[in-house]
């Protein structure tokens, strides 16, 4: 390796010194920002972990809610599912936003670090290679023995370079993790979108199932109530059986306890007697042992006394001594045998005492357990008695069963083959069939009677309306006749009045006017008295004329009174007819409603008779189509809903749209109106086409007379004439 001169080393040192001084103020803020960004990244990652946990909890809650909604679709479960979906959506948005923010922060951080690293690498690239300089410096230091200054500088630079490389490696690892996080976030976003779609589909399916189940719920409630009644009856029977079993068990337990008490007392008496026998034997054996011991002592004393005598006496009494020794040995053997027997008896007595104590303990334990069982049996018996006291009586249960069977057969169309619990006696079934048959016949007869009465009432209403019209026409004719009579009377009175009358003859004219006024007014008084009072002395001609007028007025007034009375009678009859007509209309409406209900019963009874009464055949000749249509219209919820929706939309329409709707509905409602509209449009189009064709191909249009263009401006007229000539 070549040696670098000191000038180059000094120049490189100056460059590195300048670079350090110029870049120090830029590297330190970058490092500080990197440290702060790293801390913020850690906090953001913790936040992301919390948000992810919350999202997982929301997903788990949504799955649990979906399973509960699948099992039972109630409005509460549906509302909970909707809330869970909303929470999952909000959590998904929050986690996506959090990941986006973290990705943006990391991207900015990477960009800043890359820019700092790029600037640092560019500045370092412009500087000379420090390895050559350092090696030359090391050789120079070794040669000059001055290693301290140059070695410290190279070590510092090497440490800084290692730190920078380590940070760059960390930045590269973190950037790779950021890329992986970006891929993970995209996968999570796709998964969230897929989960939202699946959740919406599941929610729609569950809502549809919930609607169907809610529709079916109403039909199940009555069946559940009847099942509860049947289960209550079965529970009462079960309680009765348990009560009987508890009574039998209690009696058996009491008998067992009595037997156990008697057996224990007998065993105790036997053991006491046996113990007394053993005690007596022991006392007797003790006395025998004591006597034997005394005899043994006496014999020992005798033996000792005999041994102290002389030989003569020994030889003479040898046989007696031998006999005494033998007797002593026999006594000792007997005493040993008796002692062994006494020990055996003691041991056996101790064992018997232990067995007796153990048996007493076991008996006492059994007695305690029996007492506890007895108390439990007593408590259970008391509870069963209370339940039995609160339970309904057998007669009431039987009555309820019979009523439930009848209700199930009548209201819910139950089948005894499929549901044997509701099957009663054959007599009840026969009675029920006969009742149903009679009820069906009665309903059919009432229906026919009501139909006949309705037809009669309608005919009578028609007759009454015709009579009412005739009466009104008669009334009009009578009014016309009355008007014509009054006019004739006025003309007759005017014709009999002279053209020139003397002052003495002016009174009858006033009288005639009074007579006419009395004729027109009902409360007017008779004019006879007035005529007499005004002119007591008249001529013969005026007297005859007044008498004739009075007779005519009297006839007309009498006729008027008769006509007025007739009119009042006709008006009263008309009012009575109107009231009767209203009553008949209301009765007809009520009969229609009753017929609808009656048809509902008839339909149910026919269904029931078709299932249970095979031999009965209903009358199929009856015309029940109108009642069936009315019944179907009354019980069809979809038709009612559509009618209500149509009325609501009609009320919400503005007046112009409502007018158009009413006109279109009126025009297109009947077949005749539709046919008339079709032909009207067809004729109108034909007329327009014919007119257009006529005026476009007529000879008058080919005439050269263009005087009708005179009112146009000259330029326009010339233009039209030129076009006409060109076209020709």
matplotlib code that plots the C-alpha trace (Angstrom):
import matplotlib.pyplot as plt

x = [0.0, 1.3, 2.0, -0.1, 1.7, 0.9, -0.6, -3.3, -3.9, -4.3, -6.6, -8.8, -8.9, -10.0, -12.7, -13.9, -13.8, -15.8, -18.3, -18.7, -19.2, -21.7, -23.7, -23.9, -26.7, -28.7, -28.0, -29.0, -32.6, -33.0, -32.0, -34.2, -37.1, -36.4, -36.5, -39.7, -41.2, -40.2, -41.9, -45.0, -45.0, -44.9, -47.8, -49.7, -49.0, -50.4, -53.5, -53.8, -53.5, -56.4, -58.5, -57.8, -58.9, -62.1, -62.8, -62.3, -64.7, -67.2, -66.8, -67.3, -70.4, -71.8, -71.3, -72.9, -75.8, -76.2, -76.3, -78.9, -80.9, -80.7, -82.0, -84.7, -85.7, -87.3, -87.5, -85.0, -82.5, -83.1, -82.4, -79.3, -78.1, -78.5, -76.6, -73.8, -73.6, -73.5, -70.8, -68.7, -69.1, -67.9, -65.1, -64.1, -64.0, -62.0, -59.5, -59.1, -58.6, -56.1, -54.1, -54.2, -52.9, -50.1, -49.2, -49.1, -46.9, -44.5, -44.4, -43.5, -41.0, -39.4, -39.3, -37.6, -35.1, -34.5, -33.9, -31.6, -29.8, -29.5, -28.1, -25.7, -24.6, -24.1, -22.0, -20.0, -19.5, -18.0, -15.5, -12.3, -12.0, -11.1, -9.7, -6.6, -6.0, -6.5, -4.2, -1.5, -2.0, -1.7, 1.6, 2.8, 1.8, 3.7, 6.7, 6.5, 5.3, 2.5, -0.6, -2.8, -4.2, -4.8, -6.1, -8.7, -10.0, -10.2, -12.0, -14.5, -15.2, -15.5, -18.0, -20.0, -20.0, -21.1, -23.9, -25.1, -25.0, -26.9, -29.6, -29.8, -30.3, -33.0, -34.7, -34.7, -36.2, -38.8, -39.6, -40.1, -42.5, -44.3, -44.8, -46.0, -48.4, -49.7, -50.5, -52.1, -54.3, -55.4, -56.3, -58.1, -60.0, -61.1, -62.0, -64.0, -65.9, -66.6, -67.7, -70.1, -71.6, -72.0, -73.4, -76.0, -77.0, -77.3, -79.3, -81.7, -82.2, -82.6, -85.1, -87.1, -87.0, -88.1, -91.0, -92.1, -91.7, -93.6, -96.4, -96.4, -96.1, -99.8, -100.9, -98.6, -99.7, -103.1, -101.5, -98.9, -101.7, -103.5, -100.2, -99.6, -103.1, -102.4, -99.0, -100.6, -103.1, -100.3, -98.4, -101.4, -101.6, -97.9, -98.2, -101.0, -98.9, -95.9, -98.1, -99.4, -95.8, -94.7, -97.5, -96.6, -92.9, -93.7, -95.8, -93.0, -90.4, -92.5, -92.9, -89.2, -88.4, -90.7, -89.2, -85.7, -86.6, -88.0, -85.0, -82.5, -84.3, -84.4, -80.7, -79.9, -81.9, -80.1, -76.7, -77.5, -78.7, -75.6, -73.4, -75.0, -74.4, -70.8, -70.4, -71.9, -69.6, -66.7, -67.6, -68.0, -64.6, -63.0, -64.3, -63.1, -59.7, -59.6, -60.5, -57.9, -55.3, -56.0, -55.8, -52.5, -51.0, -52.1, -50.6, -47.3, -47.2, -47.9, -45.2, -42.7, -43.7, -43.3, -39.9, -38.5, -39.3, -37.0, -36.1, -38.1, -41.1, -40.0, -39.9, -43.0, -45.0, -43.5, -46.6, -48.7, -46.2, -46.3, -50.0, -50.0, -47.6, -49.7, -52.8, -50.9, -50.0, -53.5, -54.7, -52.1, -53.1, -56.7, -55.9, -53.9, -56.8, -59.3, -57.1, -56.8, -60.6, -61.1, -58.8, -60.6, -63.9, -62.6, -61.3, -64.6, -66.5, -64.4, -65.0, -68.7, -68.7, -66.9, -69.3, -72.3, -70.9, -70.3, -73.8, -75.2, -73.3, -74.5, -78.0, -77.9, -76.5, -79.2, -81.8, -80.5, -80.5, -84.0, -85.1, -83.6, -85.3, -88.5, -88.3, -87.5, -90.4, -92.6, -91.5, -92.0, -95.4, -96.4, -95.3, -97.1, -100.2, -100.0, -99.5, -102.5, -104.5, -103.7, -104.2, -107.6, -109.9, -110.2, -113.7, -112.4, -109.5, -111.8, -114.1, -111.1, -110.0, -113.4, -113.6, -110.1, -110.9, -114.0, -112.1, -109.3, -111.8, -113.9, -111.5, -108.2, -109.3, -107.3, -107.0, -107.4, -105.2, -102.3, -102.9, -104.1, -103.9, -107.1, -109.0, -111.7, -114.3, -116.1, -119.4, -118.0, -116.8, -120.2, -122.0, -119.6, -120.2, -123.9, -123.7, -121.5, -123.8, -126.8, -125.0, -124.0, -127.5, -128.8, -126.2, -127.1, -130.9, -130.3, -128.1, -130.9, -133.5, -131.4, -130.9, -134.6, -135.4, -132.8, -134.3, -137.7, -136.5, -134.8, -138.0, -140.0, -137.5, -137.8, -141.6, -141.4, -139.1, -141.4, -144.4, -142.5, -141.7, -145.4, -146.4, -144.0, -145.3, -148.9, -147.9, -146.4, -149.6, -151.7, -149.6, -150.0, -153.8, -153.9, -152.0, -154.3, -157.4, -156.2, -155.5, -158.9, -160.5, -158.6, -159.7, -163.4, -163.4, -161.8, -164.3, -167.3, -166.2, -168.0, -165.8, -167.4, -169.0, -170.9, -169.7, -172.3, -170.8, -167.1, -167.6, -167.8, -164.4, -162.9, -164.8, -163.5, -159.9, -160.6, -162.1, -159.0, -156.8, -158.8, -158.4, -154.6, -154.2, -155.2, -155.9, -158.1, -161.7, -164.8, -165.7, -169.5, -169.8, -167.6, -169.8, -172.9, -171.4, -170.1, -173.1, -176.4, -178.5, -177.5, -179.2, -180.5, -177.7, -174.9, -176.5, -176.6, -173.0, -171.8, -173.6, -172.0, -168.6, -169.1, -170.1, -167.1, -164.8, -166.2, -165.8, -162.2, -161.3, -162.8, -160.8, -157.7, -158.1, -158.6, -155.5, -153.5, -154.6, -153.7, -150.3, -149.6, -150.6, -148.4, -145.5, -145.9, -146.1, -143.0, -141.2, -142.2, -141.1, -137.7, -137.3, -138.3, -135.9, -133.0, -133.9, -134.0, -130.6, -129.0, -130.6, -129.2, -125.7, -126.0, -127.3, -124.3, -121.9, -123.8, -123.8, -120.0, -119.5, -121.9, -120.1, -116.8, -118.5, -119.9, -116.5, -114.9, -117.6, -117.3, -113.6, -114.1, -116.8, -114.7, -112.0, -113.9, -117.4, -116.8, -120.4, -121.8, -121.9, -122.7, -125.0, -122.9, -125.9, -125.9, -124.7, -122.0, -119.7, -120.8, -120.3, -117.0, -115.7, -116.9, -115.2, -112.0, -112.0, -112.5, -109.8, -107.2, -104.5, -102.7, -105.9, -106.5, -102.9, -103.0, -106.3, -104.8, -101.7, -103.7, -105.8, -102.7, -100.9, -104.1, -104.3, -100.6, -101.1, -101.4, -104.8, -103.7, -102.4, -105.4, -107.7, -105.8, -105.9, -109.7, -110.4, -108.2, -109.7, -113.2, -112.5, -110.6, -112.8, -115.3, -115.1, -117.5, -115.5, -112.3, -113.9, -115.4, -112.0, -110.2, -112.7, -112.6, -108.8, -108.9, -111.5, -109.6, -106.3, -108.2, -109.7, -106.3, -104.6, -107.5, -107.5, -103.7, -103.8, -106.7, -105.0, -101.7, -103.0, -106.0, -106.2, -106.8, -103.4, -101.9, -103.4, -101.2, -103.4, -101.1, -103.0, -103.1, -99.4, -100.2, -100.2, -96.6, -93.5, -92.3, -89.2, -91.1, -93.8, -91.1, -89.4, -92.6, -93.4, -89.9, -90.1, -93.5, -92.2, -89.1, -91.3, -93.6]
y = [0.0, 3.4, 5.9, 9.0, 12.3, 14.4, 17.1, 14.7, 13.5, 17.0, 17.9, 14.8, 15.6, 19.2, 17.8, 15.4, 18.1, 20.5, 17.7, 17.0, 20.6, 21.2, 18.0, 17.8, 20.3, 18.3, 14.8, 15.5, 16.8, 13.8, 11.4, 13.1, 13.0, 9.4, 8.6, 10.5, 8.8, 5.4, 6.2, 7.4, 4.3, 2.1, 4.0, 3.8, 0.0, -0.4, 1.6, -0.6, -3.7, -2.4, -1.5, -4.9, -6.6, -4.6, -5.5, -9.2, -8.9, -7.2, -10.0, -12.6, -10.7, -10.6, -14.3, -15.0, -12.7, -14.5, -17.9, -16.7, -15.1, -18.4, -20.3, -17.9, -14.9, -12.5, -8.7, -8.3, -10.6, -8.8, -5.4, -6.9, -8.2, -4.8, -3.1, -5.7, -5.1, -1.3, -1.8, -4.0, -1.4, 1.4, -0.7, -1.6, 2.0, 3.0, 0.2, 1.0, 4.7, 3.8, 1.6, 4.3, 6.8, 4.5, 3.7, 7.4, 8.1, 5.3, 6.3, 9.9, 8.6, 6.3, 9.2, 11.5, 8.7, 8.0, 11.6, 12.0, 8.8, 9.9, 13.3, 11.7, 9.1, 11.8, 13.9, 10.8, 9.9, 13.2, 12.8, 10.8, 7.2, 7.2, 3.6, 4.5, 7.6, 5.7, 2.9, 5.3, 7.2, 4.0, 3.2, 6.7, 6.5, 3.3, 4.7, 7.9, 6.3, 8.8, 6.5, 8.5, 11.3, 9.4, 6.1, 8.1, 9.8, 6.5, 4.7, 7.5, 7.5, 3.7, 3.8, 6.4, 4.5, 1.3, 3.1, 4.6, 1.2, -0.3, 2.4, 1.9, -1.9, -1.1, 1.3, -1.4, -4.0, -1.5, -0.6, -4.3, -4.6, -1.6, -3.2, -6.4, -4.2, -2.6, -6.0, -7.1, -4.0, -4.6, -8.2, -7.0, -4.4, -7.1, -9.4, -6.6, -5.9, -9.6, -9.9, -6.9, -8.5, -11.8, -10.1, -8.2, -11.4, -13.2, -10.3, -10.3, -14.1, -13.9, -11.0, -13.1, -16.1, -13.8, -12.6, -16.1, -17.2, -14.2, -15.1, -18.7, -17.6, -16.6, -20.1, -21.7, -19.7, -21.4, -24.8, -23.9, -22.9, -26.1, -28.0, -26.2, -27.2, -30.8, -30.7, -29.3, -32.2, -34.7, -33.0, -33.3, -37.1, -37.4, -35.6, -37.9, -41.0, -39.6, -38.9, -42.4, -43.7, -41.5, -42.8, -46.4, -45.7, -43.9, -46.9, -49.3, -47.2, -47.0, -50.8, -51.3, -48.9, -50.9, -54.2, -52.7, -51.4, -54.8, -56.7, -54.4, -54.7, -58.5, -58.7, -56.4, -58.7, -61.8, -60.2, -59.1, -62.6, -64.2, -61.6, -62.5, -66.2, -65.5, -63.3, -66.1, -68.7, -66.3, -65.9, -69.6, -70.2, -67.6, -69.3, -72.7, -71.2, -69.6, -72.9, -74.7, -72.2, -72.6, -76.4, -76.0, -73.9, -76.4, -79.2, -77.2, -76.8, -80.4, -81.3, -79.1, -80.6, -84.1, -83.3, -82.3, -85.7, -88.6, -91.3, -93.9, -91.8, -91.2, -94.8, -95.6, -92.8, -92.9, -94.0, -91.2, -88.6, -90.0, -89.9, -86.3, -85.3, -86.9, -85.2, -81.9, -82.3, -83.1, -80.0, -77.8, -79.1, -78.5, -75.0, -74.2, -75.5, -73.5, -70.4, -70.9, -71.4, -68.2, -66.3, -67.6, -66.6, -63.2, -62.7, -63.9, -61.7, -58.7, -59.5, -59.9, -56.5, -54.9, -56.5, -55.4, -51.8, -51.8, -53.1, -50.5, -47.8, -49.1, -49.4, -45.9, -44.6, -46.5, -45.1, -41.5, -42.1, -43.5, -40.5, -38.1, -40.1, -40.0, -36.2, -35.8, -38.0, -36.0, -32.7, -34.1, -35.5, -32.1, -30.4, -33.0, -32.5, -28.7, -29.2, -31.6, -29.1, -26.4, -28.7, -28.8, -31.6, -34.7, -33.7, -30.3, -31.9, -34.3, -31.4, -29.4, -32.3, -32.8, -29.1, -29.1, -32.1, -30.3, -27.0, -28.8, -30.6, -27.5, -24.7, -26.3, -29.3, -31.8, -35.4, -38.2, -40.6, -38.1, -36.8, -39.6, -37.4, -35.6, -38.8, -39.4, -42.2, -43.5, -42.2, -38.7, -38.9, -40.2, -37.4, -34.9, -36.1, -36.0, -32.5, -31.3, -32.9, -31.2, -28.0, -28.1, -28.9, -26.1, -23.7, -24.6, -24.2, -20.9, -19.8, -20.8, -19.1, -15.9, -16.0, -16.4, -13.7, -11.4, -12.0, -11.3, -8.1, -7.0, -7.6, -5.8, -2.9, -2.8, -2.7, 0.0, 2.1, 1.6, 2.6, 5.6, 6.7, 6.2, 8.3, 11.0, 11.0, 11.2, 14.0, 15.9, 15.3, 16.5, 19.7, 20.3, 19.7, 22.1, 24.8, 24.4, 24.6, 27.7, 29.2, 28.2, 29.7, 33.0, 33.1, 32.3, 35.1, 37.6, 36.6, 37.3, 40.7, 43.5, 45.9, 49.0, 48.8, 51.3, 52.2, 49.9, 47.0, 47.6, 45.5, 42.0, 42.6, 43.0, 40.1, 38.0, 39.0, 38.0, 34.7, 34.0, 35.0, 32.6, 29.9, 30.3, 30.6, 27.7, 29.8, 32.3, 32.7, 32.1, 35.3, 34.9, 37.0, 39.8, 40.0, 40.3, 42.8, 45.1, 45.3, 44.3, 45.7, 44.8, 44.1, 40.8, 40.3, 41.0, 38.7, 35.8, 36.5, 36.5, 33.3, 31.7, 32.9, 31.7, 28.2, 28.0, 29.1, 26.6, 23.8, 24.8, 25.2, 21.8, 20.3, 22.1, 20.7, 17.2, 17.6, 19.0, 16.1, 13.7, 15.3, 15.1, 11.5, 10.8, 12.6, 10.7, 7.4, 8.5, 9.2, 5.9, 4.2, 5.9, 4.9, 1.3, 1.4, 2.5, -0.1, -2.7, -1.6, -1.7, -5.1, -6.3, -5.1, -6.9, -10.0, -9.8, -9.8, -12.6, -14.6, -14.1, -15.4, -18.2, -19.1, -19.2, -21.7, -23.7, -23.9, -25.1, -27.6, -28.9, -29.3, -31.1, -33.3, -34.2, -35.5, -37.1, -37.8, -39.9, -40.9, -37.3, -35.4, -31.7, -30.1, -28.9, -27.4, -24.3, -21.1, -19.9, -18.1, -14.6, -15.5, -17.1, -14.1, -11.8, -14.1, -14.3, -10.5, -10.0, -12.4, -11.7, -9.4, -8.7, -7.4, -5.1, -4.0, -3.2, -1.3, 0.8, 1.5, 2.5, 4.9, 6.3, 7.0, 8.5, 10.9, 11.8, 12.8, 16.5, 17.6, 17.5, 13.9, 12.8, 14.3, 12.4, 9.2, 9.5, 10.2, 7.4, 5.0, 6.1, 5.7, 2.5, 0.9, -0.8, -2.7, -0.4, 2.7, 1.1, 0.1, 3.6, 5.2, 2.8, 3.6, 7.3, 7.4, 5.3, 7.6, 10.7, 9.4, 8.4, 11.8, 13.5, 11.3, 11.7, 15.5, 15.6, 13.4, 15.4, 18.7, 17.4, 15.7, 17.9, 19.8, 23.1, 22.9, 22.7, 26.0, 28.8, 31.3, 32.4, 35.5, 34.3, 35.1, 38.8, 39.6, 38.3, 40.5, 40.8, 38.7, 35.9, 35.8, 35.7, 32.9, 30.8, 31.4, 30.3, 27.2, 26.3, 26.7, 24.5, 21.8, 21.8]
z = [0.0, -0.9, 1.7, 1.7, 2.2, 5.2, 3.0, 1.7, 5.3, 6.4, 3.5, 4.2, 7.9, 7.1, 4.8, 7.4, 10.0, 7.8, 7.1, 10.8, 11.7, 8.8, 9.3, 13.0, 13.2, 10.7, 12.0, 15.6, 14.8, 12.4, 15.1, 17.7, 15.2, 14.6, 18.3, 18.8, 15.7, 17.1, 20.4, 18.6, 16.5, 19.6, 21.1, 17.8, 17.6, 21.1, 20.0, 16.9, 19.1, 21.3, 18.3, 16.8, 20.0, 20.1, 16.5, 17.2, 20.2, 17.9, 15.4, 18.1, 19.4, 15.9, 15.4, 18.8, 17.9, 14.6, 16.2, 18.8, 16.0, 14.0, 17.1, 18.0, 15.8, 18.2, 17.9, 20.7, 18.9, 15.7, 17.3, 19.0, 15.7, 14.1, 16.9, 16.6, 12.8, 13.4, 16.1, 13.7, 11.0, 13.3, 14.6, 11.1, 10.0, 13.1, 12.6, 8.9, 9.8, 12.5, 10.1, 7.5, 9.9, 11.0, 7.4, 6.6, 9.6, 8.8, 5.2, 6.2, 8.6, 6.0, 3.5, 6.0, 7.0, 3.3, 2.5, 5.5, 4.5, 0.9, 1.9, 4.3, 1.7, -0.9, 1.5, 2.5, -1.1, -1.9, 0.9, 0.4, 1.4, 5.1, 4.9, 2.9, 5.0, 8.3, 7.2, 6.1, 9.3, 11.3, 9.5, 10.0, 13.7, 14.1, 12.5, 14.4, 17.7, 18.1, 18.1, 20.4, 18.3, 15.1, 16.8, 18.7, 15.6, 13.6, 16.5, 16.8, 13.0, 13.0, 15.9, 14.2, 10.9, 12.7, 14.5, 11.2, 9.5, 12.4, 12.2, 8.4, 9.0, 11.6, 9.2, 6.4, 8.8, 9.9, 6.3, 5.4, 8.4, 7.2, 3.8, 5.5, 7.6, 4.4, 2.9, 6.1, 6.2, 2.7, 3.5, 6.6, 4.5, 2.0, 4.9, 6.5, 3.3, 2.9, 6.5, 6.1, 3.0, 4.7, 7.8, 5.7, 3.9, 7.2, 8.7, 5.7, 6.0, 9.7, 9.3, 6.8, 9.2, 12.0, 10.1, 9.2, 12.8, 14.0, 11.7, 13.0, 16.6, 16.8, 15.8, 18.3, 21.4, 21.7, 21.2, 23.9, 26.3, 25.7, 26.1, 29.4, 30.6, 29.6, 31.3, 34.4, 34.4, 33.9, 36.7, 39.0, 38.2, 38.8, 42.1, 43.1, 42.2, 44.1, 47.1, 47.1, 46.7, 49.5, 51.7, 50.9, 51.5, 54.8, 56.0, 55.0, 56.7, 59.9, 59.8, 59.1, 62.0, 64.3, 63.3, 63.7, 67.2, 68.2, 66.8, 68.6, 71.9, 71.5, 70.6, 73.6, 75.9, 74.5, 74.9, 78.5, 79.3, 77.7, 79.5, 82.8, 82.2, 81.4, 84.5, 86.7, 85.2, 85.8, 89.4, 89.9, 88.2, 90.4, 93.5, 92.3, 91.5, 95.0, 96.6, 94.5, 95.4, 99.1, 98.7, 96.8, 99.7, 102.2, 100.2, 99.9, 103.6, 104.1, 101.7, 103.4, 106.8, 105.5, 104.0, 107.5, 109.1, 109.6, 107.1, 108.9, 108.5, 105.0, 104.1, 106.0, 104.4, 100.9, 99.3, 100.9, 99.6, 96.1, 96.2, 97.5, 94.7, 92.1, 93.6, 93.7, 90.0, 89.2, 91.0, 89.3, 85.9, 86.8, 88.0, 84.9, 82.7, 84.7, 84.4, 80.6, 80.4, 82.5, 80.1, 77.1, 78.7, 79.5, 75.9, 74.5, 76.9, 75.8, 72.1, 72.8, 74.6, 71.6, 69.2, 71.2, 71.4, 67.7, 67.0, 69.3, 67.5, 64.1, 65.4, 66.7, 63.4, 61.5, 63.9, 63.2, 59.5, 59.7, 61.8, 59.2, 56.4, 58.4, 58.8, 55.1, 54.3, 56.6, 55.0, 51.5, 52.5, 53.9, 50.7, 48.6, 50.8, 50.2, 46.5, 46.5, 48.5, 46.0, 43.0, 41.4, 42.2, 40.0, 39.0, 37.9, 36.1, 34.3, 33.4, 32.1, 30.1, 28.5, 27.7, 26.3, 24.1, 22.9, 22.3, 20.5, 18.3, 17.7, 17.5, 16.5, 14.4, 16.4, 15.2, 17.8, 15.8, 15.7, 19.3, 21.5, 24.6, 23.7, 22.9, 25.4, 25.7, 22.6, 24.0, 24.3, 20.7, 19.5, 21.5, 20.0, 16.5, 16.9, 18.4, 15.6, 13.0, 14.6, 14.9, 11.2, 10.2, 12.3, 11.0, 7.4, 8.1, 9.7, 6.8, 4.3, 6.5, 6.7, 3.0, 2.3, 4.8, 3.2, -0.3, 1.1, 2.7, -0.4, -2.4, 0.1, 0.1, -3.7, -3.5, -0.9, -3.1, -6.0, -3.9, -2.6, -6.2, -7.1, -4.1, -5.0, -8.6, -7.2, -5.0, -7.9, -9.9, -7.0, -6.7, -10.4, -10.1, -7.1, -9.0, -12.1, -9.8, -8.2, -11.6, -12.9, -9.8, -10.3, -13.9, -13.0, -10.4, -12.9, -15.6, -13.3, -12.3, -14.5, -16.4, -14.9, -11.5, -9.4, -6.0, -4.6, -6.6, -5.5, -2.3, -4.1, -5.7, -2.2, -1.1, -4.0, -3.1, 0.5, -0.7, -2.7, 0.2, 2.4, -0.1, -0.3, 3.5, 5.8, 8.8, 7.0, 8.3, 6.3, 4.3, 4.7, 7.8, 6.2, 3.2, 5.2, 7.5, 4.8, 2.7, 4.3, 1.5, -2.0, -5.2, -6.3, -8.9, -6.5, -3.9, -6.4, -7.5, -3.9, -3.2, -6.3, -5.3, -1.7, -3.0, -5.3, -2.5, -0.1, -2.7, -3.4, 0.3, 1.0, -1.8, -0.6, 2.9, 1.5, -0.7, 2.2, 4.5, 1.8, 1.3, 5.0, 5.1, 2.1, 3.7, 7.0, 5.0, 3.1, 6.4, 7.8, 4.6, 4.9, 8.5, 7.6, 4.7, 6.9, 9.5, 6.7, 5.4, 8.9, 9.4, 6.0, 7.0, 10.4, 8.6, 6.2, 9.1, 10.8, 7.6, 7.3, 10.9, 10.2, 7.0, 9.0, 11.5, 8.6, 6.9, 10.1, 10.8, 7.2, 7.6, 11.0, 9.6, 6.6, 9.0, 11.8, 10.5, 7.4, 7.0, 7.0, 3.6, 3.7, 1.2, -1.7, -3.6, -1.4, -3.1, -0.7, -3.1, -2.0, 1.6, 0.9, -1.0, 1.8, 4.4, 2.5, 2.1, 5.9, 7.0, 4.3, 6.0, 2.7, 1.1, 4.1, 4.1, 0.3, 0.8, 3.6, 1.7, -1.4, 0.7, 2.4, -1.0, -2.3, 0.7, 0.2, -3.5, -4.5, -5.8, -9.5, -9.3, -7.3, -10.0, -12.7, -10.7, -10.0, -13.7, -14.9, -12.4, -13.4, -17.1, -16.9, -14.2, -16.5, -19.7, -21.5, -20.6, -21.8, -25.1, -25.6, -24.9, -27.3, -30.1, -29.3, -29.6, -32.7, -34.4, -33.3, -34.9, -38.0, -38.3, -37.8, -40.4, -42.9, -42.5, -43.0, -46.0, -47.5, -47.2, -48.3, -51.5, -52.4, -55.7, -54.1, -52.5, -56.0, -57.2, -58.2, -56.3, -53.6, -52.6, -49.0, -48.8, -49.3, -45.6, -45.3, -45.8, -49.4, -48.8, -47.1, -49.8, -52.5, -50.6, -50.4, -54.1, -55.1, -52.9, -54.3, -57.9, -57.1, -55.5, -58.6]

ax = plt.figure().add_subplot(projection="3d")
ax.plot(x, y, z, "-o")
ax.set_aspect("equal")
plt.show()
